[in-house]
Amino acid sequence: MKETLTREGIEQAMEMKTDRSRSVRLTEADLLPGDHICVRRKGRFYTHHGIYMGDGKVIHFTGSIREKIDPEVHETDLSTFLKGGMLRRRDYKEGLPVSETMRIAREQLSDRSYSMIWNNCEHFATYCVTGKKKSRQVKRVLSGLGTAAGVALLVLAGVVSSAVRKS
């Protein structure tokens, strides 16, 4: 699938992107290509993130068992991304142009450098939109547990996740 965006369409999408300031519940009809979307999985304590590419497609880190076993950046359909959860969009006051967001997301396809601490699905989506890798979830864990305890827990989780992937 090759998607063509007009300059006018990109500028219009950017205007809409810069006007948004918080996460809201959505339907697919509300999405624009280049949107950072997320879903809180039913019964899970985490939120999964990706980039909406248009035509019902999302690029995101995915793998088996809660996206943690052999994670790789893939393009999937929106329903596979959502897995029955509530669609949300992460909104930014400032972001990269839509064409740049989509280019970055496509360049990451097949990337396998997942790290729960340094390069998770939220880092991926935030990087595509802003050029900076950040994860609110990781930050919350670190501040909630205290920096030293939080880092130790996340490092341990990363080591366990890496060992499981290798087996």
Secondary structure, 3 states (H helix, E strand, C coil): CCCCCCHHHHHHHHHHHHHCCCCEECCHHHCCCCCEEEEECCCCCCEEEEEEEECCEEEEEEEHHHHCEEEEEEEEEHHHHHCCCEEEEECCCCCCCHHHHHHHHHHCCCCCCCECCCECHHHHHHHHHHCCCCCHHHHHHHHHHCHHHHHHHHHHHHHHHHHHHHC
